[in-house]
Amino acid sequence: MKCEWVRENIVLSVYGELADDARHELEQHVARCADCAAELKAEQEFHALLEQGRAGDPLLGDPSPNLLAASRMRLQEGLETVKQGSFFSRLAFDPANWLLQMKFSPALAAAILIFGFAGGLLTMHEITPPIIADGGPRPGPPTVPNDASIAGISSIVQDPNTNRVSIKYNTVSTQEAQGPLNDQKIQQLLLFAARNNYNSGVRVDSVDLLAQRSGDLQVREALMYALQNDTNPGVRLKSLDALGNYVKNDTNVRDAVLRALVSDGNSGVRIEALRLIEPVKADGSVRGVLMALAAKDSSQYIKSQARTMLAQLPEID
């Protein structure tokens, strides 16, 4: 088992969302890998801090069963839509792995059948051109490429004088799409580039443009994903800045920023995250994280700033 897989699934393990066989394999790997064990311990400590903060705040209670069920469905959909690796690796199909997943998730198996049937009908509709009265085909709306058909984004350029964006993307050959920033096709390509593209410069450009539409929930989710998973600190920093206005009112954004503050490997990203949580330092979760940083953070600057922020808060009765 690769460390990369373990680190991608540590959060699911901490929240009890891994299947029993996957959890067992992760535990076996962590028992013999010091780096992954440290990663798991850090995630468990972070989770404990969040729980401690929420327990001390009367406004925050346990989520309802309906909310948990809906969140699990959205998480599953998100995991299924994220494409990793190269174009050719995405063509690989592991029947045993799919059967194993369906064994532990009957709902997923049913959803696959339903979406497969719907996809077949949609494909037939798109392939067969509509017929008009004179017998000739009627042109349909422009098709939007799906993630599976895209091999990569090669460039993103915005016209400085207009709101138009030009994106070149590769399938079998390089193609280009142009349109305003709010165009569905342009936004889908930007979201794909932010999550999957091999070129860090293109990911930076994509996040830069998505920041202009951070009010969209789907865009914010892509920015949070980039903040937590992108290997380039420049991309993470841009994502963090784009999310800054939502730290106060969106608890998902707040948790993502706290996670960056606690575990990001770049000091610049951590310092920016610390600055962004300053307006909500009285929140129970934020206070708990600040207390942990003030006690034992490896950065003297962050430790000092956390102590200063705590000193400005009223005592808890």
N, C-alpha and C positions, 0 to 999 in steps of 0.2 A: 504494500500500500504506500502511495506517495504522500509526502508531507503536504503537498499542495492540496490534495483532496481532504486531508484531515483538517487543515486550517480553514478551508471553505465550509466545513460542516461543524466546526466547533460551536458556533452560535446555536445551530439547530440542536446540538447535543445538550447544551446548557439549558435550553428552554424545553427539553423533553420532546422534540419534534422529529427525532431520528427513528427509523424502523429498528426493531430489536437487533437484527443481524448487523446492520450498519453501525449501531452504537457499540456492539460487541467488538467489531473490527477496529473501531476508533479507539476504544479503551485498550485493546491489545497493542496498538501502535504507540499510544501515548506512554504505555508502561516501559517501552524500550527506546523512546526518542525524547531526549531531554528538551530539545527546542520546542517540540509540539506540546510537551507537558507544561512548559512555562507559558506557552500561548493559552492553553486550556485554563491554567490557574489564574492568569490575568483576566480572562473572560469571566470566570466564575466570581472573582473578586469584584469586577465591574458590575455584574448582575446583582451581587449581594448589596453593593452600594445603592443601586437604583431601588431595590426592594426596601432597603432600610430608609431611604429618603421618602418613598411613597407611604411607608407605614407610619411615619411621623407627620404626615400631612392629612388632615381630616377630609380634604376635598378630593383626595385620590384614593379610590378603592380598587378592589379586584375587578378585572373586566368581566362582563357578562358572558355566559356560554354562547350566546348568539354572536357577540363580537369576536370571541375566540374562533368560532367556526368560520365566520366570514374572513377573518384574517388568515386562517390556514388555507382557505380556498384561494385567496389572492396570492399568498406566498407560493402555493403549488403552481398557479398559473404563471407567476413570474419566473420560477425556476424552469418551467417547461419552455418559456420563450427566450431565455438567455442562451445564446449560442457561443460556445467557447472553441478556441483552437482555429486551425487553418481551414481553408475551403475544402480540401480533400478529407481532412479528419472529420468534418461534419457529415461527409457522405457515408462514413463507416456506421454500421448498424450492428448492435450486439443483441441478438434475440434473447439470449439467456438473461441479460440484465433487465430487458423490458418485461419478460415474463415474471422475474423476481419482483419488480416494482408492482406489477399488477396483482401479484399474489397477496401483497400486503396492503393494497389499496384498491378494493373493488370499485370505489367511486371513480378513481382515475381510469380504470379499464373501461367503465361505462362512458366516461367523458370522451375517451379516445375514439370509441365507436361512433358516438354522436357527432363529434367534430369531423371525423373522417367522412361520414355520410354527407354532412352539410358541405364539406369541402369539395366532395365529388360533384354535388349539384351546382355549386358555385363555379367550378371549373368548366362544366358543360355549358353553363350560362355564358361564361366569358369567351369560350372557344367558338360557340355558335353565334354568328352575328345576327342581330335582329333584322327582321324582314319588314320592309315598308310596302305601301300599297302597290308601287310600280314593280315590285319583284326584286329590287336591289337591296343590298345590305345597308342598314343604317349604322353609322359610326357610333360606338358606345363611348362612355367616359374614359379618360386616361386611366390605365391601371397603375396601382401603387405597388412597388416591389416589396415582397416579403423578405424577412431576414434570411431565410434559407437560400434565396436566389442571389444574395449579395456576398461577394468574396472579400470586399474591403472598400473603404472610402479613400480615394487618392488625394483629394484636395477640397477645401471649402473656402470660398471667397465671397465676401459681401461687397456690393457696390456702395462706396461711401456716399454717393449722391442720392441713392434710392433705398428702398427697403428690400430689394431683390437680393437673393442669395444664389450662388452658382455652386453646385456640388457635383463632382465627378466621382462615380462609383464603378466598381468592377463586378461584372458577372463573368461570363466567358470572355467578354471583351469590355473595355472601358466605355461607360456610358455617362451621360451628363444630364442633370435635372436642374431647371431654373424656375424660380418663383419667389413670391414674397415669403417673409419669415413665418407667417401664419398659415401657409399652404400645407395641406395634410401630408403631401408627399415629401416636402422639404423637412417638415418636423419629424417625420418617421426616419428619414435618413440621418438627421442630426442625432436622434435618440440612439440609432444603431451605432453611429460613429463614437458616441460618448461611452458606450458599453463595450464594444467589440473591436474597434479598429486597432491594427498593429502599430500604426504611426502615432506616436505621442503628440506630435505637432498638430495633427488633424484632430485628436481628442481635445487638445487645448482650444482650438478654433471652435469645435462643436460646443463645448461647455460654455465658451464665451458668448456664443449666440443664444444658446438655451437659457442663459441667465436673463436675457431680455424677456423671456416668457415663463419666469419662475412661478408666476401665479397659477399656472396649470399644474394640477396634481401629478399627472404623469411625468411632467418635466421635473418636478421636485423629487420624485422617486428616482429618476435617472441621475440627478445630481447627488442624492444621498448614496446611491450605489457607487458612483465615481469617487465620492469622498471616502468611502469605506474600503474600496477594492482597487482603485487605480494605482499602478506601480509608480507613476510619475508624480512627484510632490507638487509640481506646477499645476497639474490637472486637479489634484486634491485641494490646493489652495484656492483656485478659481471656483471650484464647486462650493467650498466653504463660504467664500464671499457672497456667492449668489444666494445662499441659503440664510444669510445673516438676518434678513428682515422677517423671517418666519420662526426664529428661535422662541420668541415670546408666546406665540399663539398656537404653534404646531408642536405637540409633544414628540412626534416622530422625528422632526427636524432637531429638536432639542436633544433627544437621546443620541442621534447621529453625531451631533457636535460634541457632546460629552464623551462619546466613544473615541472620537478623534483626539480630544484633549488628553484622555487617559493613555491611549495605546498607539497613536501615530508615531512613526519612527523619525519624522522630521520636526525639528524644534520650531521652525517657522510656522508650520501648520498648527502645532500645539499652542503656540503663543497667540495666534490669531483666533483659535477656538476659545481660549481663555478670555480674550477681549470680547467676543460675541456673547458670552454667557453673563457678562457683568450686569446687564439690565435685569436678569432673572436670577440673581444670586440668592434671593430669599426662597426660591423654590426648594422643596425638600430634597429632590434628587440632586440638584445642583449643589446644595449645601453639603450633602454627604460626600460628593466627589471632591469638593474643595477641602473638606476636612482630611480626606485621605491624601491629597496632594500636599497640603500644608504639613502633614506629619512625616512623609517619607518619599517625596518625589525626588528623582535623580537630578533634576534641574534646579539649581539654587534660585534662579530667577522665577521660575514657575512656583516653587515652594514659597518664596517671599511674597509674590503677588497673591497667591491663594490666602496666605495669612492676613494680608492687608484687606482683602475683600471680606473675609470672615469677621475681621475686627469692626467692619462698618455695619454689620448686621446686628439687630437686637437679639438679646439672649432669649433662648427658648424656655418658656415656663415649664 
